[in-house]
Amino acid sequence: MKITGDNKEYLACTFKETVQAKYRTMVLDRLGKVVFKTSDCGNNVTIEGNTLYFYNITTQNVCSCKIK
C-alpha cells in the first residue's frame, strides 16, 4: 500500500494474482471510493493532480489516466 496524491488523499494498493483477486491494482480516495482499478500487473502507482501513473510490469510501459 502507498499513500499518494498532491495532498496525500489517495491510497494505492497492489495485490498478488490469485483466483479470488480480480484486480491487481486499486486506488481509493479519502472516502473509500474506488477511483481506479486494473487487472494489469503494475507497480509504482503515483498520482499528480488528476493524473495517475503506474509502471505496467507485463508490457514494460508507463501508463497514465485521468481519475477526476
Secondary structure, DSSP 8 states (H G I E B T S, - for coil): -EEESTTS-EEEEE----SS---SEEEE-TTS-EEEEESS-EEEEEEETTEEEEEETTTTEEEEEE--
